[in-house]
Amino acid sequence: MNEKTTLIIADDHALIRIGLRAQLEHLGAFRLLEAWDQPSLYHLMEREPRIDLILLDIMMPGGREPDWVETFCARHAGHRILLITGLALDEVTRRFRAVPNVMGVVDKGRPAVELRQAVDLALAGQKVWPVQLRPMPELAAAHARAAVLTGRQREVAALVASGMSNKQVAEALSLSEGTVKNHVKEIFRTLGVTNRTQLALRLNPVDA
């Protein structure tokens, strides 16, 4: 019996963890664990005998060391770490590119296809710096379509496209199910789609 690849999603924002989990669970190939602060991450590192990749938010709370990411990477030098961030990618790249077990950095706001590409590369031992994940023309067009949505609509659309039900989206975003339903209706109208499958393909055409 083959064991599933074990990934840790380490981010202090529940919405980010939910979104990443939804994107990665879609593949069905991973065992996913979650950490929400530095203590919970260190607990997982001590408890788990095998960890194949850590998706690590560089702004995780719960510690006092300003350079805690470098310390964490050095302490766990045998583990591959893929940084996830909302900060400027060039700044993060300059800071961490020389750290041996940092496999690269991914913007939290990128489409699911780019996240999966980054995870696959990192698991294969390849570095994932921004220049390697330049959007293809299809993705650029998808970004332009999504740009016409409001910020809240983009949040709803991303979760719906990842396979979540209206109820799950409502719980994730602390909205009523009726509000989510209205958002979905308006998203469909704006993007010219009629169902969730079309929405997923419209936002992320490479998955087709």
C-alpha positions as CSV (number, residue, x, y, z in Angstrom):
1,M,0.0,0.0,0.0
2,N,1.5,3.3,-1.1
3,E,1.4,6.1,1.4
4,K,0.0,9.5,0.3
5,T,2.4,12.4,0.0
6,T,2.2,14.4,3.2
7,L,2.0,18.2,3.0
8,I,1.7,20.8,5.7
9,I,-0.3,23.9,5.0
10,A,1.1,26.5,7.5
11,D,-0.8,29.8,7.4
12,D,-2.5,31.8,10.1
13,H,-5.5,32.8,8.0
14,A,-8.2,30.1,8.0
15,L,-9.5,31.2,4.6
16,I,-6.1,30.7,3.0
17,R,-5.8,27.2,4.5
18,I,-9.3,26.3,3.4
19,G,-8.6,27.6,-0.1
20,L,-5.3,25.7,-0.4
21,R,-6.8,22.6,1.0
22,A,-9.6,22.7,-1.5
23,Q,-7.3,23.2,-4.4
24,L,-4.9,20.4,-3.3
25,E,-7.6,17.9,-2.2
26,H,-9.0,18.1,-5.7
27,L,-6.1,16.0,-6.9
28,G,-6.7,13.4,-4.2
29,A,-3.0,12.6,-4.0
30,F,-2.0,14.3,-0.8
31,R,-2.4,13.8,3.0
32,L,-2.9,17.4,4.2
33,L,-2.1,18.7,7.7
34,E,-2.6,22.3,8.9
35,A,-0.7,24.6,11.2
36,W,-2.0,28.1,12.1
37,D,0.9,29.5,14.1
38,Q,4.6,28.7,14.9
39,P,3.8,26.5,18.0
40,S,1.3,24.3,16.0
41,L,3.8,24.0,13.2
42,Y,6.6,22.9,15.5
43,H,4.2,20.4,17.1
44,L,3.5,18.9,13.7
45,M,7.2,18.7,12.9
46,E,7.8,16.8,16.1
47,R,4.8,14.5,15.7
48,E,4.9,13.5,12.1
49,P,7.5,10.9,11.0
50,R,7.3,11.8,7.3
51,I,6.6,15.2,5.8
52,D,7.2,15.6,2.1
53,L,6.6,19.4,1.7
54,I,5.8,22.4,3.8
55,L,3.7,25.2,2.4
56,L,4.9,28.0,4.7
57,D,3.5,31.5,5.2
58,I,6.5,33.7,6.1
59,M,4.3,35.8,8.4
60,M,3.2,33.1,10.8
61,P,2.6,34.4,14.3
62,G,3.5,32.9,17.7
63,G,7.2,33.6,18.0
64,R,9.6,36.5,18.8
65,E,12.4,35.8,16.4
66,P,12.5,38.3,13.5
67,D,14.3,35.8,11.3
68,W,12.3,32.8,12.4
69,V,11.8,31.4,8.9
70,E,15.6,31.1,8.4
71,T,15.8,29.5,11.9
72,F,13.0,27.1,11.1
73,C,14.6,26.1,7.7
74,A,18.0,25.5,9.4
75,R,16.5,23.4,12.1
76,H,14.6,21.3,9.6
77,A,17.2,21.3,6.9
78,G,16.1,17.9,5.7
79,H,12.6,19.1,4.7
80,R,11.6,20.8,1.5
81,I,9.8,24.1,2.1
82,L,7.7,26.1,-0.4
83,L,7.0,29.7,0.8
84,I,3.6,31.2,0.2
85,T,3.1,34.9,0.6
86,G,1.1,38.0,-0.2
87,L,4.3,40.1,-0.1
88,A,6.3,41.3,-3.1
89,L,7.8,38.2,-4.7
90,D,11.1,39.9,-5.7
91,E,11.7,40.8,-2.0
92,V,10.9,37.3,-0.8
93,T,13.1,35.8,-3.5
94,R,16.1,38.0,-2.6
95,R,15.7,37.1,1.1
96,F,15.3,33.3,0.8
97,R,16.8,32.2,-2.5
98,A,20.1,31.2,-0.9
99,V,18.4,29.0,1.7
100,P,19.1,25.4,0.5
101,N,15.9,23.7,1.5
102,V,13.6,26.6,0.4
103,M,12.2,25.3,-2.9
104,G,10.8,28.7,-4.0
105,V,7.9,31.1,-3.4
106,V,4.3,31.3,-4.6
107,D,1.9,34.2,-4.5
108,K,-1.2,33.3,-2.4
109,G,-3.4,35.0,-5.1
110,R,-2.2,32.9,-8.0
111,P,-4.6,30.4,-9.7
112,A,-4.9,26.8,-8.6
113,V,-3.0,25.5,-11.7
114,E,0.1,27.5,-10.7
115,L,-0.1,26.3,-7.1
116,R,-0.2,22.7,-8.3
117,Q,2.6,23.3,-10.8
118,A,4.7,24.8,-7.9
119,V,3.9,21.9,-5.6
120,D,4.8,19.3,-8.3
121,L,8.1,21.0,-9.0
122,A,9.0,21.3,-5.4
123,L,8.2,17.7,-4.7
124,A,10.4,16.8,-7.6
125,G,13.3,18.7,-6.1
126,Q,13.1,21.6,-8.5
127,K,13.3,25.2,-7.4
128,V,10.1,27.3,-8.0
129,W,11.0,31.0,-8.3
130,P,8.6,33.5,-9.9
131,V,10.3,33.5,-13.3
132,Q,9.4,29.8,-13.7
133,L,5.7,30.4,-13.2
134,R,5.0,33.1,-15.8
135,P,1.3,33.0,-16.7
136,M,0.5,31.4,-20.0
137,P,-1.8,33.4,-22.4
138,E,-4.8,31.4,-21.3
139,L,-4.1,32.3,-17.6
140,A,-3.6,36.0,-18.5
141,A,-7.1,36.0,-20.2
142,A,-8.6,34.3,-17.1
143,H,-7.1,37.0,-14.9
144,A,-8.6,39.7,-17.1
145,R,-12.0,38.1,-16.8
146,A,-11.8,37.7,-13.1
147,A,-10.7,41.3,-12.7
148,V,-14.3,42.5,-13.5
149,L,-15.5,40.9,-10.3
150,T,-15.5,42.7,-6.9
151,G,-13.1,41.6,-4.2
152,R,-15.7,39.6,-2.4
153,Q,-17.0,38.1,-5.6
154,R,-13.5,36.9,-6.5
155,E,-13.3,35.2,-3.0
156,V,-16.6,33.5,-3.6
157,A,-15.8,32.5,-7.2
158,A,-12.4,31.0,-6.2
159,L,-14.0,28.8,-3.5
160,V,-16.9,27.8,-5.7
161,A,-14.5,27.0,-8.5
162,S,-12.5,24.8,-6.1
163,G,-15.6,22.6,-5.6
164,M,-17.1,24.0,-2.4
165,S,-20.9,24.2,-1.9
166,N,-22.7,27.4,-1.1
167,K,-23.0,26.3,2.5
168,Q,-19.2,25.6,2.7
169,V,-18.4,29.0,1.1
170,A,-20.8,30.7,3.6
171,E,-19.0,29.1,6.5
172,A,-15.6,29.9,5.2
173,L,-16.3,33.6,4.6
174,S,-18.7,34.1,7.5
175,L,-21.6,35.0,5.2
176,S,-25.2,33.8,5.1
177,E,-26.0,31.0,2.5
178,G,-28.5,33.4,0.9
179,T,-25.8,36.1,0.4
180,V,-23.4,33.5,-1.2
181,K,-26.2,32.4,-3.5
182,N,-26.7,36.0,-4.6
183,H,-23.0,36.4,-5.2
184,V,-22.9,33.2,-7.2
185,K,-25.8,34.4,-9.4
186,E,-24.1,37.7,-10.1
187,I,-20.8,36.0,-10.8
188,F,-22.4,33.7,-13.3
189,R,-24.1,36.7,-15.0
190,T,-20.9,38.8,-15.1
191,L,-18.7,36.0,-16.5
192,G,-21.4,34.6,-18.8
193,V,-21.5,31.1,-17.4
194,T,-24.4,29.0,-16.3
195,N,-22.9,26.4,-13.9
196,R,-20.0,25.8,-11.5
197,T,-18.1,23.7,-14.0
198,Q,-18.1,26.5,-16.6
199,L,-17.0,28.9,-13.8
200,A,-14.0,26.7,-12.9
201,L,-13.0,26.5,-16.6
202,R,-13.5,30.2,-17.1
203,L,-11.3,31.2,-14.2
204,N,-8.8,28.4,-14.7
205,P,-8.9,27.2,-18.4
206,V,-5.7,25.2,-18.2
207,D,-7.6,22.6,-16.0
208,A,-9.9,21.8,-18.9
